[in-house]
Amino acid sequence: SKAGKVLRHRQFQIQLPAGNDAAAGAHAMQQAVDQLILELQQDILQLN
């Protein structure tokens, strides 16, 4: 059983320019989260 075992350890780092105001910062944050989701999906698919 894989329960309770660390299968993989990986660090993710995503950097995007945040812009000069809150709206630009929020947009950059959304882009970074979208990129993180894609990278996590790819990483999970590699486990199988």
C-alpha positions in Angstrom: 0.0 0.0 0.0 1.2 3.5 -0.8 -0.8 5.1 2.0 1.3 7.3 4.2 4.4 7.0 2.0 6.0 9.9 0.2 6.1 8.9 -3.4 7.9 12.0 -4.7 9.2 15.3 -3.5 9.4 18.2 -5.9 9.7 21.9 -5.6 7.9 24.2 -8.0 8.9 27.8 -8.7 7.0 30.1 -10.9 7.9 33.7 -11.4 5.9 36.3 -13.3 6.0 40.1 -13.4 3.3 41.3 -11.0 2.7 44.7 -12.6 2.2 48.0 -10.8 -1.3 47.7 -9.3 -3.5 45.3 -7.5 -5.4 44.2 -10.7 -2.1 43.4 -12.5 -0.9 41.5 -9.4 -4.1 39.5 -9.2 -3.8 38.7 -12.9 -0.2 37.5 -12.5 -1.3 35.4 -9.5 -4.0 33.7 -11.6 -1.5 33.0 -14.4 1.0 31.5 -11.9 -1.7 29.3 -10.3 -2.7 28.1 -13.8 0.9 27.3 -14.6 1.3 25.4 -11.3 -1.8 23.3 -12.1 -0.4 22.4 -15.4 2.9 21.4 -13.9 1.3 19.4 -11.2 -0.9 17.5 -13.7 2.2 16.7 -15.8 4.1 15.5 -12.7 1.2 13.3 -11.5 0.9 11.7 -14.9 4.6 10.8 -14.7 3.9 8.8 -11.5 1.6 6.4 -13.2 
